Amino acid sequence: MANIVTNFQITVYGKMEKFSDTISRGRCRVFYKGRNRNGTYITDEFAEKLLSTISYSPVKGIFEESENDFSDHGTERSLGRIYGVVPESPNFAWETFLDEDGVEREYACVDVLLYTSLYKEAQEIPGKSQSMELYAPSIKGNWEIVEGKKLFKYTDGCFL
């Protein structure tokens, strides 16, 4: 199962709001069902399975001071910093967004709690490209021709 996509591009959007003296709450656009631009296909069934694993998923990254931006998660799990987490009750909803390619898509969206008083760079997360990672050993599925394209159709997996 080489070349399986394990990262989903996400966006924390909207205005952050105070959750506590040290934590801010934001909204996170995670994925949409059907054919994805990353060469995958998400069914209704897989979407439900995936969403059942989203609570407590970390918001993790490596902040590059020189670039004033986040670079990635690092090649090893020990790199980077956890800037927040998806709460136990993630306030899930399907929300419609107009993407840069002019297509309206319905995204799975959840709340995220960011440690904005602990790490000043956590305040920079909204609006910047981020990603959430799937736990590679949990991924199951097959390469199939869907809508005329060869796509990886997930049947199982969970967030890391």
PyMOL commands that set and color helices and strands:
alter all, ss='L'
color gray80, all
select helices_A, chain A and resi 44-51+120-124+136-138
alter helices_A, ss='H'
color red, helices_A
select strands_A, chain A and resi 7-18+24-32+34-35+40-42+58-61+63-64+69-70+81-85+93-98+104-114+129-133+140-146+149-156
alter strands_A, ss='S'
color yellow, strands_A
deselect
rebuild
show_as cartoon
